[in-house]
């Protein structure tokens, strides 16, 4: 019974670690999207500012 409890605890901790890795990857991917959007907005502002 104790072995089963230990195995369940290990499995749960591995699932938590996997979940944290997925969340971290999603957060990093969304940060890259925001950086690209800011760079594009800066390019549009320079282009529109130079045309006037």
URNOR-V730176 format. One record per run of one state. SS is the DSSP state (A for helix, B for strand, O for the rest). FROM is the first residue (numbers start at 0). LEN is the number of residues. If there is no record, write none. Layout:
SS,FROM,LEN + SS,FROM,LEN
This chain:
O,0,1 + A,1,50 + O,51,1
